[in-house]
């Protein structure tokens, strides 16, 4: 029992948590700790990367390696770290504004690269850190403290965008289904390539529309016999939003990763283990000819 108790605290941090009581981020934090424990991961094997926002605070509250970057710029350092040290388990925690707004360009093009990282987007459909303006996933017409006449922008559908860009793993979770979310996280971490989970969560302070009850009344889990390799079906399911909202793995296929396709990474020692000499750049250029 003592060892079990110690294991449960393996990823605990001493930092004081600054989220509002009732925030969905608490459930995401608990889920990722549980997922890592069930995968038998160690803190030193993991790199958590984030940008700016309430979601981006999560790496502060878990005991692993951490890189906290700029707004919308979580993916570049995460990708670089994985390319240099493929033994690292690299996980990005980011919000709907951080990923789909400021980071939209990196989101699309790192899907195309298919670097082996897991990307967990805390999607509360609002900019929470900056006090409640509409984010890329805020509903059309939704009134906020800034959009007092209602949001005039069409909301982004992140799952459809990821599928259209060629993502090899696309999923959606909900903080109100914790066991389901844990299993999604484990599947994403184990997936060989870029894995996206868009995680629906309430913002209790600034989003009075998409509450926990609002999600709970609409969310349903994709059936066990759902075919995750059918892209047309995945796109069809991704378009379902309103009275019913599906969660689960929408699409999962194996594709060559960035490291598989790049000649000076494939079947060679990791960059972190190579001895670097002043003329290495010239040598690499010759290898690429």
C-alpha positions as CSV (number, residue, x, y, z in Angstrom):
1,X,0.0,0.0,0.0
2,X,2.9,2.4,0.7
3,X,4.4,1.9,-2.7
4,X,0.9,2.4,-4.3
5,X,0.5,5.7,-2.4
6,X,4.0,6.8,-3.4
7,X,3.2,6.0,-7.1
8,X,0.1,8.1,-6.9
9,X,2.2,11.1,-5.9
10,X,4.9,10.5,-8.5
11,X,3.8,13.4,-10.7
12,X,2.6,15.7,-7.9
13,X,4.0,19.3,-7.9
14,X,4.3,21.6,-4.9
15,X,3.2,24.6,-6.9
16,X,0.0,26.3,-5.8
17,X,-2.7,25.9,-8.4
18,X,-4.1,29.2,-9.7
19,X,-7.2,28.0,-11.6
20,X,-10.7,28.9,-10.5
21,X,-12.6,26.4,-8.3
22,X,-14.6,24.2,-10.7
23,X,-12.4,24.8,-13.7
24,X,-12.3,21.8,-16.1
25,X,-8.5,22.0,-16.0
26,X,-8.4,20.2,-12.7
27,X,-10.0,17.1,-14.3
28,X,-7.5,17.3,-17.2
29,X,-4.6,17.5,-14.7
30,X,-5.9,14.5,-12.8
31,X,-6.5,12.5,-16.1
32,X,-3.0,13.1,-17.4
33,X,-1.3,12.1,-14.1
34,X,-3.4,8.9,-14.1
35,X,-2.7,8.2,-17.8
36,X,1.1,8.5,-17.2
37,X,1.0,6.3,-14.2
38,X,-1.0,3.6,-16.0
39,X,1.5,3.8,-18.9
40,X,4.3,3.2,-16.3
41,X,6.0,6.5,-17.3
42,X,8.6,8.2,-15.2
43,X,8.9,12.0,-14.7
44,X,12.3,12.1,-16.3
45,X,11.0,10.5,-19.5
46,X,8.4,13.2,-20.2
47,X,8.5,16.7,-21.5
48,X,5.4,18.9,-21.1
49,X,5.3,21.9,-23.4
50,X,2.9,24.8,-23.3
51,X,2.3,28.3,-24.6
52,X,0.3,31.0,-22.7
53,X,-3.1,30.7,-21.2
54,X,-5.0,28.9,-18.4
55,X,-4.4,25.5,-20.1
56,X,-0.7,26.4,-20.5
57,X,-0.3,26.5,-16.7
58,X,-0.8,22.8,-16.4
59,X,2.9,21.8,-16.8
60,X,3.6,23.9,-13.7
61,X,1.4,21.6,-11.7
62,X,2.9,18.3,-12.7
63,X,6.4,17.0,-11.9
64,X,8.0,16.4,-15.3
65,X,10.4,18.2,-17.5
66,X,8.7,21.4,-18.6
67,X,9.1,24.0,-21.4
68,X,6.7,27.0,-21.1
69,X,6.9,29.1,-24.3
70,X,5.2,32.0,-26.1
71,X,1.5,32.5,-26.9
72,X,0.7,30.2,-29.8
73,X,4.2,28.8,-30.0
74,X,4.0,25.6,-28.0
75,X,4.4,23.3,-31.0
76,X,7.8,24.4,-32.4
77,X,9.8,23.7,-29.2
78,X,7.9,20.4,-28.6
79,X,8.6,19.3,-32.2
80,X,12.3,20.3,-31.9
81,X,12.7,18.4,-28.6
82,X,11.2,15.2,-30.0
83,X,13.3,15.4,-33.2
84,X,16.5,15.8,-31.2
85,X,15.6,13.2,-28.5
86,X,13.1,10.7,-29.8
87,X,13.2,8.8,-26.5
88,X,11.3,11.6,-24.8
89,X,7.5,11.4,-24.4
90,X,6.5,14.9,-25.6
91,X,3.0,16.2,-24.6
92,X,1.7,19.7,-25.5
93,X,-1.0,21.3,-23.3
94,X,-2.6,24.3,-24.9
95,X,-5.9,26.1,-25.0
96,X,-8.3,26.7,-27.9
97,X,-7.1,30.3,-28.3
98,X,-3.4,29.3,-28.0
99,X,-3.6,26.5,-30.5
100,X,-6.3,27.4,-33.0
101,X,-5.9,31.2,-32.8
102,X,-2.3,32.5,-32.3
103,X,-0.9,29.0,-33.0
104,X,-3.1,28.1,-36.0
105,X,-0.2,28.1,-38.5
106,X,1.9,25.8,-36.4
107,X,-1.1,23.6,-35.7
108,X,-1.7,23.0,-39.4
109,X,1.9,22.5,-40.6
110,X,2.9,20.3,-37.7
111,X,0.0,18.0,-38.5
112,X,1.6,17.7,-42.0
113,X,5.0,16.9,-40.5
114,X,3.5,14.1,-38.3
115,X,6.1,14.4,-35.6
116,X,5.5,11.9,-32.8
117,X,4.0,14.1,-30.1
118,X,0.6,14.2,-28.3
119,X,-1.3,17.5,-28.3
120,X,-4.0,18.1,-25.8
121,X,-6.1,21.2,-26.4
122,X,-8.2,22.4,-23.4
123,X,-11.2,23.7,-25.3
124,X,-13.5,25.8,-23.2
125,X,-14.6,27.9,-26.1
126,X,-13.4,31.2,-24.6
127,X,-10.2,33.1,-23.9
128,X,-10.1,32.6,-20.1
129,X,-6.8,34.0,-19.1
130,X,-7.6,37.4,-20.7
131,X,-11.1,37.5,-19.1
132,X,-13.6,36.1,-21.5
133,X,-13.4,37.3,-25.1
134,X,-14.5,35.0,-27.9
135,X,-12.0,32.4,-29.0
136,X,-11.8,30.6,-32.4
137,X,-14.3,28.0,-31.1
138,X,-16.9,30.3,-29.5
139,X,-20.3,29.9,-31.0
140,X,-21.7,32.3,-33.5
141,X,-23.8,34.9,-31.8
142,X,-22.6,34.0,-28.3
143,X,-22.5,37.1,-26.0
144,X,-19.3,37.6,-24.0
145,X,-17.9,40.4,-21.9
146,X,-16.2,41.8,-25.0
147,X,-18.6,40.7,-27.8
148,X,-21.6,42.4,-26.1
149,X,-23.7,42.2,-29.2
150,X,-22.7,38.6,-29.8
151,X,-19.8,36.9,-31.6
152,X,-19.9,37.6,-35.3
153,X,-17.2,35.1,-36.4
154,X,-18.0,31.6,-37.6
155,X,-16.5,29.1,-35.1
156,X,-13.6,26.9,-36.2
157,X,-14.2,23.2,-36.2
158,X,-10.8,21.9,-35.1
159,X,-11.5,18.2,-35.8
160,X,-12.5,18.9,-39.4
161,X,-9.4,21.1,-39.8
162,X,-7.1,18.4,-38.4
163,X,-8.7,15.7,-40.6
164,X,-8.4,17.8,-43.7
165,X,-4.8,18.6,-43.0
166,X,-4.0,14.9,-42.8
167,X,-3.7,14.2,-39.1
168,X,-3.1,10.6,-38.3
169,X,-4.9,10.7,-34.9
170,X,-7.9,12.9,-34.1
171,X,-10.0,12.6,-31.0
172,X,-12.3,14.6,-28.7
173,X,-12.7,14.1,-25.0
174,X,-14.8,15.7,-22.2
175,X,-13.7,16.4,-18.6
176,X,-17.1,14.9,-17.4
177,X,-16.1,11.5,-18.7
178,X,-12.8,11.0,-16.8
179,X,-12.1,7.3,-17.5
180,X,-12.9,7.8,-21.2
181,X,-10.5,10.8,-21.3
182,X,-7.7,8.8,-19.6
183,X,-8.0,6.1,-22.2
184,X,-7.9,8.7,-25.0
185,X,-4.8,10.2,-23.5
186,X,-3.0,6.8,-23.3
187,X,-3.9,6.1,-26.9
188,X,-2.7,9.5,-28.1
189,X,0.6,9.1,-26.2
190,X,1.2,5.6,-27.6
191,X,0.3,6.7,-31.2
192,X,3.3,6.8,-33.5
193,X,2.9,10.3,-34.9
194,X,1.0,13.6,-34.2
195,X,-2.0,12.9,-32.0
196,X,-4.7,15.6,-31.3
197,X,-7.2,15.4,-28.5
198,X,-9.6,18.4,-28.4
199,X,-10.9,18.3,-24.8
200,X,-14.2,19.9,-24.0
201,X,-14.2,21.6,-20.6
202,X,-16.2,24.2,-18.8
203,X,-14.9,27.7,-17.9
204,X,-16.9,28.5,-14.8
205,X,-15.9,32.1,-14.7
206,X,-16.3,33.5,-18.2
207,X,-18.3,31.0,-20.3
208,X,-21.9,30.9,-18.9
209,X,-23.2,29.0,-22.0
210,X,-21.0,25.9,-22.4
211,X,-21.3,24.8,-18.8
212,X,-20.6,21.3,-17.5
213,X,-24.3,20.6,-17.6
214,X,-24.5,21.9,-21.2
215,X,-21.8,19.5,-22.3
216,X,-23.1,16.6,-20.2
217,X,-26.6,16.9,-21.8
218,X,-25.1,16.6,-25.3
219,X,-22.0,14.5,-25.2
220,X,-22.0,10.8,-26.2
221,X,-19.2,8.3,-26.7
222,X,-18.6,6.8,-30.1
223,X,-19.6,3.1,-30.1
224,X,-16.9,0.4,-29.6
225,X,-17.4,-0.9,-33.1
226,X,-16.8,2.5,-34.7
227,X,-14.3,2.2,-37.6
228,X,-11.5,4.7,-36.8
229,X,-9.7,4.2,-40.2
230,X,-12.7,5.6,-42.2
231,X,-11.8,9.2,-43.1
232,X,-15.2,9.9,-44.6
233,X,-17.0,8.7,-41.5
234,X,-14.6,10.7,-39.3
235,X,-15.4,13.9,-41.2
236,X,-19.2,13.1,-40.9
237,X,-18.9,12.6,-37.2
238,X,-16.8,15.8,-36.8
239,X,-19.6,17.8,-38.3
240,X,-22.0,16.6,-35.7
241,X,-22.4,19.5,-33.2
242,X,-25.5,20.8,-31.5
243,X,-28.0,18.6,-29.8
244,X,-25.5,15.7,-29.9
245,X,-21.7,15.9,-29.6
246,X,-19.6,12.8,-30.1
247,X,-16.5,12.1,-28.2
248,X,-13.8,9.4,-28.8
249,X,-11.2,8.6,-31.4
250,X,-12.6,9.9,-34.7
251,X,-9.7,8.8,-36.9
252,X,-6.5,6.8,-36.3
253,X,-4.1,5.5,-39.0
254,X,-0.4,4.9,-39.0
255,X,1.7,7.0,-41.4
256,X,5.5,7.6,-41.7
257,X,6.6,10.1,-39.2
258,X,8.8,13.1,-39.8
259,X,11.8,11.2,-38.5
260,X,11.0,8.2,-40.8
261,X,11.0,10.5,-43.9
262,X,14.0,12.6,-43.2
263,X,17.2,11.0,-44.5
264,X,19.6,12.2,-41.7
265,X,17.2,11.1,-39.0
266,X,15.9,7.8,-40.2
267,X,17.9,4.7,-39.0
268,X,20.6,6.8,-37.5
269,X,21.7,7.7,-34.0
270,X,19.5,10.4,-32.3
271,X,20.8,13.9,-32.7
272,X,21.2,14.2,-28.9
273,X,23.8,11.3,-29.1
274,X,25.8,12.6,-32.0
275,X,29.2,14.2,-31.6
276,X,29.1,17.6,-33.3
277,X,32.1,19.0,-35.2
278,X,32.5,22.5,-36.8
279,X,32.1,21.1,-40.3
280,X,28.9,19.1,-39.6
281,X,26.6,21.5,-41.5
282,X,28.7,21.0,-44.6
283,X,28.6,17.2,-44.2
284,X,24.8,17.2,-43.7
285,X,24.3,19.3,-46.9
286,X,26.3,16.7,-48.8
287,X,24.2,13.9,-47.3
288,X,21.0,15.6,-48.5
289,X,22.2,16.0,-52.2
